[in-house]
Amino acid sequence: MLVLVPMDSTDVQEAKITKVFEAKTWAQLRIEEGELVEVLHNDVFDGFDSWSEAAVVVNDGEPVMDFMNMSMVVLVAHTQKTIDEILEAYLFRELHDLGY
């Protein structure tokens, strides 16, 4: 599973999720068998070699139509900020569906 997250830094240990238009980098998390296998970074959300299957945003008001047009599931991390917190919430299905 490939999960796309807008981040404020490329430093995996320090980075926090941010608003789509404020993203300094995009992280693509490769999750296999319940584990984080790889974190890739790109300046643009559609610049990765493989398409992401899901996108995680910081709140319900984010511009997500581009993700939806690319057939990504859009999830919201209301309280999770770091990659580890987002990963854990994703694995335990604690991320929220996008509210319209």
C-alpha positions as CSV (number, residue, x, y, z in Angstrom):
1,M,0.0,0.0,0.0
2,L,1.3,3.4,-0.9
3,V,0.1,6.3,1.2
4,L,0.7,10.0,0.3
5,V,1.2,12.6,3.0
6,P,2.0,16.4,2.7
7,M,4.9,17.1,5.1
8,D,6.7,20.2,6.4
9,S,10.2,18.6,6.2
10,T,12.1,15.7,4.5
11,D,13.5,14.7,7.9
12,V,11.5,11.6,8.7
13,Q,12.1,11.9,12.5
14,E,11.1,15.6,12.7
15,A,8.5,16.0,9.9
16,K,4.9,16.8,10.6
17,I,1.8,16.6,8.4
18,T,0.8,20.0,7.0
19,K,-1.8,21.6,4.8
20,V,-1.7,20.6,1.1
21,F,-0.8,24.1,-0.1
22,E,1.9,24.5,2.6
23,A,3.7,21.2,1.9
24,K,7.4,21.5,1.6
25,T,7.6,17.9,0.5
26,W,5.4,15.0,-0.1
27,A,6.1,11.7,1.6
28,Q,5.0,8.4,0.0
29,L,4.8,5.7,2.7
30,R,5.2,2.1,1.4
31,I,3.4,-0.1,3.9
32,E,3.7,-3.9,3.5
33,E,2.4,-6.5,5.9
34,G,1.7,-3.9,8.6
35,E,5.1,-2.4,8.5
36,L,6.6,0.8,7.1
37,V,9.1,-0.4,4.5
38,E,10.1,2.8,2.8
39,V,9.6,6.6,2.9
40,L,10.1,8.4,-0.4
41,H,10.0,12.2,-0.9
42,N,9.1,14.4,-3.9
43,D,8.4,18.1,-4.4
44,V,5.1,17.3,-6.0
45,F,2.4,14.8,-5.1
46,D,2.2,13.3,-8.5
47,G,6.0,13.0,-9.1
48,F,6.4,9.5,-7.7
49,D,7.1,6.4,-10.0
50,S,4.1,4.6,-8.5
51,W,0.7,6.0,-7.9
52,S,-0.4,6.2,-4.3
53,E,-3.5,4.4,-3.2
54,A,-4.4,6.7,-0.4
55,A,-3.8,10.3,0.7
56,V,-3.8,11.6,4.2
57,V,-4.6,15.2,4.8
58,V,-4.7,17.4,8.0
59,N,-8.4,18.4,8.0
60,D,-11.7,18.1,6.1
61,G,-11.3,21.4,4.4
62,E,-8.3,20.5,2.3
63,P,-8.4,20.6,-1.5
64,V,-8.6,16.9,-2.4
65,M,-10.2,16.7,-5.8
66,D,-6.9,16.0,-7.5
67,F,-6.4,12.9,-5.2
68,M,-10.0,11.8,-5.8
69,N,-9.6,12.2,-9.5
70,M,-6.6,9.9,-9.3
71,S,-8.8,7.3,-7.5
72,M,-7.0,7.7,-4.1
73,V,-8.9,7.1,-0.9
74,V,-8.7,10.3,1.1
75,L,-8.2,10.0,4.9
76,V,-8.0,12.7,7.6
77,A,-5.5,12.8,10.4
78,H,-7.1,15.2,12.8
79,T,-4.8,14.5,15.8
80,Q,-1.9,12.6,14.3
81,K,1.1,14.7,13.2
82,T,4.2,12.6,12.7
83,I,4.8,9.7,10.2
84,D,4.8,7.2,13.1
85,E,1.5,8.5,14.4
86,I,-0.1,8.5,11.0
87,L,1.2,5.0,10.3
88,E,-0.1,3.6,13.6
89,A,-3.5,5.3,13.0
90,Y,-3.6,3.9,9.5
91,L,-2.9,0.4,10.6
92,F,-5.5,0.5,13.4
93,R,-8.0,2.2,11.1
94,E,-8.1,5.3,13.3
95,L,-7.9,7.8,10.5
96,H,-11.2,9.4,9.6
97,D,-13.0,9.4,6.3
98,L,-13.2,12.7,4.6
99,G,-16.3,14.7,5.7
100,Y,-17.9,16.7,2.9
